Amino acid sequence: MTRLSSLPDADLVIIGAGAAGLSLAARLARSHSHLQVDVIEPRLTYTDDRSWCFWRPPHHDLSDLVAHSWDGWRFSGETGPARHHRVAGLRYQYVRGIDFYTRALERIDGADNIRLHSGLQATELTPLGTGTDALVSVETERGTIRARHVIDTRPRALPAMLYQSFTGVEIESARALPFDVNEVGLMDSMATDEGGMHFRYTLPLSPTRALVEWTRFSTTPVPAAILTAELEAELNRLGLGDARVIRREGGILPMGAIGALPVSPPGVVFAGNSGGALRPASGYAFLRIQAWARACAAALDEGGPAIGHPTEPWLRRSLDRIFLQAVRANPERTPEYFLALATGVPPAGLVRFLSDAARLTDYARLIISLPKIPFLRQVVPQPPSVQPVAVPA
Ligand SMILES: Cc1cc2nc3c(=O)[nH]c(=O)nc-3n(C[C@H](O)[C@H](O)[C@H](O)COP(=O)(O)OP(=O)(O)OC[C@H]3O[C@@H](n4cnc5c(N)ncnc54)[C@H](O)[C@@H]3O)c2cc1C
């Protein structure tokens, strides 16, 4: 891969072929882009390591990837009635990681101008020169690639206001599972302990199959071993301790970066989770990544530079910050906050808020629903009282 000429080796280098890198590369393949693209990815093979959910109408541009969808979702505490939500014309949709990876890889494979370098890590990035002809040198374990544009989607250790740590199993049981197959348990059995809030996330995939996840919101990332033990206890409590485990998924999502996001070197754009794709208050990123990939591919195809994720609008950013600060300050009241939102904000408005499409009336309902004093106290930005830590990348 080491080249000696003064011309760039590639128009674009994409570092990392996960959700963001593959989405962009597949978009460029689909648009029959004329750009020479190199994609660098340490993985040799892909597994069904995660799934992505989001709200959309039944038919949309990713419909053929949707493995399952539901017309209802639920919030519940440890006691008291559950809040059941439905919105006409909207479904909660589930894309399996392996289906997304397979289709993106097929599209890239069919494009002569896009080369995927599997089993390869990028190490250093060095800007070469200045001005419109400047290049970026991308060091890899097998040599250097020089490119006009670089998109860097490598996970980065970013300190955050809160961490969403979760682990889940897709299980198959010989008996019918104790879940309503038409409804997702979005935040079930919400409760708190000294570690912060925890809840169960349940996606019933058939009467006998489900993805069950155990999630914690806390000021420090929770080790996987603790989450796994808690998930096992929850499965035993539900009488599912003997169910067959088909696959596992899990992660730690930083919620609300502390301070400004790192500035990328000239010619380099950070994208994906570490480039601002994650919605601070929810940890949803998949649709935001798709929107970014669409916009970035269009900008590149028009001959412009690569673009990053859009800046969070002021109102959304402020409300997310106030919400995360309130959760940090009063972890024991977090279930009450979520149940207040699930009760006081109409389901369509809450989905719009979670999907970056809130209207002013939705924000008003949100503010009216939440308890006033703890939230008014958080209007002024507060430095975290506990030293933030970075998620292990
Ligand atoms: C288990 C799980 C479930 C999730 N579920 C949802 C959901 O339901 N809905 C939603 O909206 N969001 C969800 N998210 C959040 C978000 O959508 C995902 O994290 C998404 O994968 C982020 O995409 P990404 O490209 O930023 O990161 P990744 O998909 O993690 O891709 C990063 C890539 O960089 C590669 N890389 C690492 N080091 C190097 C290196 N040195 N050189 C080159 N490449 C490198 C990695 O191998 C990887 O392929 C989930 C996250 C996880 C972890």
The ligand as an ORCA input file, in Angstrom:
! r2SCAN-3c Opt
* xyz 0 1
  C     -25.078     -3.161     21.211
  C     -25.513     -1.808     20.715
  C     -26.859     -1.588     20.393
  C     -27.260     -0.337     19.914
  N     -28.582     -0.176     19.608
  C     -28.984      0.997     19.073
  C     -30.352      1.172     18.685
  O     -31.186      0.281     18.902
  N     -30.700      2.319     18.083
  C     -29.817      3.330     17.844
  O     -30.180      4.356     17.271
  N     -28.516      3.220     18.254
  C     -28.095      2.077     18.862
  N     -26.767      1.941     19.245
  C     -25.870      3.121     19.141
  C     -25.188      3.280     17.751
  O     -26.164      3.247     16.736
  C     -24.145      2.206     17.503
  O     -23.160      2.255     18.498
  C     -23.465      2.328     16.120
  O     -22.826      1.114     15.855
  C     -22.450      3.469     16.071
  O     -21.786      3.448     14.831
  P     -20.255      3.853     14.659
  O     -19.910      3.655     13.247
  O     -20.022      5.157     15.323
  O     -19.469      2.807     15.577
  P     -19.199      1.268     15.258
  O     -20.385      0.690     14.578
  O     -18.777      0.682     16.559
  O     -17.979      1.300     14.219
  C     -16.687      1.730     14.565
  C     -15.739      0.928     13.687
  O     -14.395      1.395     13.857
  C     -13.550      0.263     13.752
  N     -12.223      0.577     14.301
  C     -11.811      0.555     15.589
  N     -10.495      0.868     15.668
  C     -10.056      1.093     14.410
  C      -8.803      1.438     13.831
  N      -7.711      1.648     14.576
  N      -8.712      1.563     12.474
  C      -9.794      1.381     11.697
  N     -11.024      1.061     12.204
  C     -11.150      0.911     13.528
  C     -14.312     -0.801     14.540
  O     -13.841     -2.111     14.251
  C     -15.735     -0.559     14.048
  O     -16.056     -1.317     12.915
  C     -26.326      0.719     19.756
  C     -24.988      0.494     20.134
  C     -24.587     -0.755     20.598
  C     -23.142     -0.951     21.002
*
